[in-house]
């Protein structure tokens, strides 16, 4: 009986240690970010999300007696954001896809993202409609939903020893589909920071 109890506790201890290592490994690959996201520059908004590293590769080369290290990485990316157009509406969106990041020796970064999965919801100000009895009624949460894939390009700079380990500036486009029988692009400029909670 004592042997069975000892084996049981050894198994539990090993499992807990392995689980802790697995969580630690997951946290090291996970980065969060937050940004100011201006629609058409002047409409204020915020954007929050997370990147999980899927692949990373370093290339070293000698140039003018100096060693240069260039890092290529591919991350899965998910975000949620909103903006406010004071004269028209509010917009809420979420996107999921992949982000490629190239990092140079001194920390300069280049970003390119493609998010084929996306959803956008507009919210209109006070809106009314006429029902079948010709009575005017207020519409609850007036607005529309769209399939909304997105893409982005950007630059930034990494600082691995800091809590805010990178800043970035991105130019993003979200395509609303279908929009009046066609598609309509929304343009954003984002300035934000990445951070890790490990």
Secondary structure as the mmCIF struct_conf table of DSSP 4:
data_model
#
loop_
_struct_conf.conf_type_id
_struct_conf.id
_struct_conf.beg_label_comp_id
_struct_conf.beg_label_asym_id
_struct_conf.beg_label_seq_id
_struct_conf.end_label_comp_id
_struct_conf.end_label_asym_id
_struct_conf.end_label_seq_id
HELX_RH_AL_P HELX_RH_AL_P1 UNK A 2 UNK A 29
STRN STRN1 UNK A 30 UNK A 39
TURN_TY1_P TURN_TY1_P1 UNK A 40 UNK A 42
STRN STRN2 UNK A 43 UNK A 43
STRN STRN3 UNK A 45 UNK A 63
TURN_TY1_P TURN_TY1_P2 UNK A 64 UNK A 65
STRN STRN4 UNK A 66 UNK A 85
TURN_TY1_P TURN_TY1_P3 UNK A 86 UNK A 88
STRN STRN5 UNK A 89 UNK A 103
TURN_TY1_P TURN_TY1_P4 UNK A 105 UNK A 106
BEND BEND1 UNK A 107 UNK A 107
STRN STRN6 UNK A 108 UNK A 124
BEND BEND2 UNK A 125 UNK A 126
STRN STRN7 UNK A 128 UNK A 130
TURN_TY1_P TURN_TY1_P5 UNK A 132 UNK A 133
BEND BEND3 UNK A 134 UNK A 134
STRN STRN8 UNK A 136 UNK A 138
HELX_LH_PP_P HELX_LH_PP_P1 UNK A 139 UNK A 139
TURN_TY1_P TURN_TY1_P6 UNK A 140 UNK A 141
STRN STRN9 UNK A 145 UNK A 147
STRN STRN10 UNK A 150 UNK A 158
TURN_TY1_P TURN_TY1_P7 UNK A 160 UNK A 161
BEND BEND4 UNK A 162 UNK A 163
STRN STRN11 UNK A 164 UNK A 179
TURN_TY1_P TURN_TY1_P8 UNK A 180 UNK A 181
STRN STRN12 UNK A 182 UNK A 195
#
